[in-house]
């Protein structure tokens, strides 16, 4: 005698996952989760670098403005450190005679900053009269 399967047991068999399906889902998650986390880390790094790069550009502009207003230093090179918020920016200034016109100096400010242990830099240059430096 053969018994027909009840409708409840058929529904239970259809609603369950096989071992192969579960293992495939776990494998998929094992691949996708680390990739997604690495993407989040890179996005965070890019955001921090962009934010600090804007701050470093402000620091470089501030240093150039101070040089223009105060007449700058007598040497060809100068350096210092500026803290903006919790972050430290190291800057150096270098002035060289401009090739096109000896009455002008090309003044370059290089600002170095760190994000997640890596060094980045922003360089800003302008022309100034040699007499002001």
N, C-alpha and C positions, 0 to 999 in steps of 0.2 A: 504494500500500500504506500502510495506516495502522497505526501502532504504538500499542498500549495503554500508557498511562502506568504506570510501575512503582509499586509500593506505597510505595517510599522517596520518590519525588518528590511523591506525594500527601501524605504525612505532613509533608514539609518545607514545602509550601505552606500547610498547615493550621496549623503551628506558628509561622509568622512573623507579625509585625505589619505592617499597612499603614502607609504614610507618614501618612495621615490619623489613624490611631490614635495613633501616636507624637507627632504634633503636638498632638493633643487632650490627651494625658497631660502634655506639657510645659506647655501653657497652664494646665491645672488646677494643676500644681505651682507655676507662676508666680503664681497667685492665692492658693493656700492657704499657702504658706511665709511670705510677708510678714504675712499675717493671724495666723498662729500665733506668729510672732516678736513681733508687737505685743501679742498676748495675754499672752505670757510677760513682756514688759516691764511691762505694766500690773499683772500679778500681783506682780512683784518690787517695784514701787513701793508697792502696797497693803501688802505685808508690811513694808517699811521704815517706812512712815508709821505703821502700827499699833504697831510696836515702839517707835518714838521717841515716839509719842503717850503710850504707857504710861509711858515714862521721864519725859516732860514733866509728866505728872500727879503722879508721885512727887516731882519737883522742886518743883512748886507746893505739894503737901502739906507737904513739908519746910520750905519758906519760911513757910507759914502756922503750922506748929507752932513754929518758932523765934520768930515774932512773938508768939505766945501765951505762950510760956515766958519770953522776955526782956522782954516789955513793949513791944516794937516800937520804932519810931522816933518822934520828936516831930513830924516833918513829915507831910504828907498823901500824899506820894509817895516811893517808894524804888525802886532798881533794882540789878541785879547780873548776874553771869554764873556759871553752875555748869557744870563739865565732868563728865560722867558717861561713863566709858570714853573713847572717841575723839570723842565728840560734845559740842558746846557748846550750852547752853541759856541764852538771855537772859531774865531775868524782870523784871517791874515790879510794884510793889505800889501800890494806890491805895485810900485809905480815905475814905469819905464818911459823913456822918451818915445814919442810917437814918430814913426818913420816918415809920415807924410808932412809933418810940420814940427820943427824942433821947439816951437814956442808952446806946444801942448804935451801933456803927459797922459799916457794911458794908465788909468788907475783901476786895478782889479781887486775886488774883495772876494775871497774864497771862504765860505762858511761850511764847517764840517759838523755833522750831527749823526747820532746813532739811533737806530731803530732795531729792536730785538737782536742786539749784539752785532749788527752789521753797520759799517760806516757808509754814509752817503754825503754828498756835497752839492753846494749851489755856488756858482760863480757868476758875479755881476761885474761888468766893466763900464767905464765911462771915460770921457776925455775932460781934462781940466787944464787950466792954464798952469804952466810950470811955475809961475811966480806964487800961486796960492799954495803950492806944496812946498 
